[in-house]
Amino acid sequence: MGNRASAKAKSATIISVGDEILSGDVVDTNSAWLAKRLSTQGVGVEKIMVIGDDVDAISAALKTCNSNFVFVMGGLGPTHDDITREGVAKGVGKALVRNEEAASVLKAKYGLNDSLLKMADMPAGSEVVVNPVGAAPGFWVDNVIVMPGVPEEMKAMFEGIASSFLDENAIRAEEWIMTDKPEDEILDVLNEAVKRFADVSIGSYPYLDKKGEVKGYKSRIKLLSTDRDALKRAKKWLEARIC
């Protein structure tokens, strides 16, 4: 269960692209990492999607997004199934063109290789996002930020632009409460806390071990708020009743 405290944070949608994710061959750890990282910046993630390697599917997904920022990861390599550039271009309604800044970087690294220069094709008007640890450059067009799916590359690239999304007034502090009582025993208390502390977001999560079995504490309560005093009051109030 949970409630959303009122906040002025900017919003984000995260889209991971790749048939390998949909088939279960690769676990999408990128979205979890980026969502957590955006949260520390004061940006609230509204939606996370996984889309296959399909131009029309990527385009359609982008058109459903109403967030301030849309992060797209994966499909920026030089192979036949790396079609994220085409999908994003179609989604934002812009032509796919050769970005000369990106092309210069790729030529300096790999020479005149037409196959690799595919990675320099971006929607018209894109700003290049530098890839400090890999080959494929990312790009930023309108409110859409596109990065490779290789975790090390994506993380390094995001850190290079992270300051662009920092909203110190919207950053929420967090506290955790651990209890050996299961959710059904503390439900009424949690519902009362939601009413009492409207400026605090309260989430309840069962505690599971790596095998998916309940172990140790039965419930974990997460508290989030931009108001640190309210956060402390809510934690104290809850601890007195469920611990």
N, C-alpha and C positions, 0 to 999 in steps of 0.2 A: 504494500500500500504506500501511498505518498501524497503529498500536496505540493503545489508549486507556489512558493512565495512570490509576491509581486516584485518585479525587478525591471530595471531599465536596460538590461544587458542586450547587446546586439545578438542576432541569431545566426546560426549556421546550419547548413545541410551537408552531410558527408556522403559521397558516392564512391564506392569501390567498384572498379571495372575488371572483369575477368571471368571467363568460363571456368577456369580452374578453381575459383572460389565457389561458384554455383554447384560444381560437381563434388565438392568436398575434398578435392586433392590438396588445396591450400587453405589454411585457416586465416581469416581476415583479422589479423592483429593490428593492422594499420588504423582501422576505424576506432578501436578502443583507445589506442595511444593518442590519436589526434583529438578525440572527444575530451579525454582527460586534460590534454595540453591546452585546448581551447578554453576549458573551464577555468584553468589557472590564469587565463588572460582576461577573464570576465566576459567571455562569449558563450552563450548557451546553445547547445546543439539541439535542434528541433527534430531532426530526422536523420536516420542512417539507412542507406540503400545499397544493395549489391546488384549490379547490372552485368549482363553478359557482354561479350565482344561483338556488339551489334550497333551499327551507326544509328539506326532508327530508335533503338531502345535507349541509347545514351541521350539522343536529342529529346525524346519524349520525357525522360526523367528530368532533364534540366528544366523543361517547360512547366513542371509541376512544383518547382521550388520557389518559395516566396521569402526565403531567408535573406538576410543582409549579405551573407557570404555563402558561396557553394564551393566545397572542396571536392575535386575529382582526382582519384588516384588509380594509376594502372594504365597499361596500354599505350605507353609512349616510346616503346622500342622500335627497331627498324624492320621487324618481321611482318608477314602478311596479315597476322591477326591483331596487330597493334593499330587499332583504328579509332582510338579515343579522340585524336585531333579532329578527324572528320566528323565524329559524333558531336563534339563540342561546337565546332564551327556551324553545323546545321542547327544545333540547339539555340545558339545565340544569333543566328541569322546573318552570319558573315562569311565571306569567301575564305577558303583555305589558301594561304599564300606563303611563299618562302620568306622567312624572317632573316634578314641579312646579318643581324647581330649574332643570332644562333648559328647561322651557316658559317660565319667567320670562326667561331669557336670550334665548331666541329672540323672545319678544314685544317685548323692549326693542330688539332689533336690527331686526325686520321687521314689528312690529305684529301684529294678530290675523289671521294667515294660517293657515287650517286645513291647507292643503297642506304648508306648511313645518313646522307643529307636529307633523307625523308624526315628525320627527327627535327629538322629546322622548319618544317611546314607548320604554320600556326594560323588561327583565325586572324584576319586583318585587324590591325590595331593592337595586337597583343604586346604585352610587356614581358620580356624574358625573365624567368626566375632561374637564377644560376644554380647548377647542380655541382656542388663542390667535391663530390665523391664518386660520381658516375658519368655516363656518357650523355644520356637523354636530358636536354634542358626542359624545364617546366615553363609555364606561361600563365599570365594573368590577363584575362579579357573581361571587361565589364566587372561584374562581381564574382566571376568564376576563376578559381585558382586551381591549376592543373599540375599534378606532380606524378613522378613515377611510382610504381607499386612496390619496388624494392625497398624494404623497410629502412635500411641504412640511408639510402638516398633521400627518401621522403622526409625522414626526420631531420637530416642535415639541411635540406632545402627549407623546411618549415622554420627552423631556427633562424635562418637568414632573413626571413620576412616576419617573424613573430611580433616584432614591435609594432607592425602595422595594425594588429588586432588587439593591442593592449587597451583595456578600459578599466583603469584603476578603481573608478567609482562603482563598477559592477562586479568586481571580484568578491566572491563569497568565501568567507572562512568556513571551515568544517570541523565538526566534532563527532566522535563515535561513542556509543554506549553499547556495552556488551552485557547480555543477560542470559541466564540459563532457563528463562521462561519462554515457552513457545508463543507464537503470535496469537493464538486463540485465547491465551490467558491475559494478554496485555492489550487486546484490541480496544477495549473501552477507554483505557488510559491514553492510548495513542490518538484516538478520535477526539478526546478532550484536549489533548495537547495541540492538535491541529487547529482547534477553535481558539484556544488561549493565545497561541503564538503565531499570529497571521504572517509575521515577517520572517518566519523560519520555515524552511522547507524540510519536511520530515519524511524519511523513507525507512521502511522496515524490510530487512533481508534475512532469510534463514541462513544459518552458518553451516556450510558444507565442507567436508574434507575433499581431498583430491579424487576419491572414489565416488563422490556424489552422495556420501552418507552423512547424516547429521552427527556432528561430533563436537564435544566441548560445549561452548555456548550455543543455545538454541536460536537466539535472535541477535541480529546486529542492527542498531538504530543509527542512521546517519542524519546529522543535522547540518543544514547549510543556511547561511544568512550573510548579507552585507552589513548587518547590525550586530557587532560583536557582543554588545551588552545583552541584546535579546537572545543571542545564541547561548550565552552563559546561563541566563535565567531559565531557558527552556531545558537545558541539560540538567541543571540542578533539580528542576521540578520533576523531570522524568526519572532521574536516578533515584529520587526519594520514593518512587512508586513502583518501579519495576526491577530494581536491583536488590 
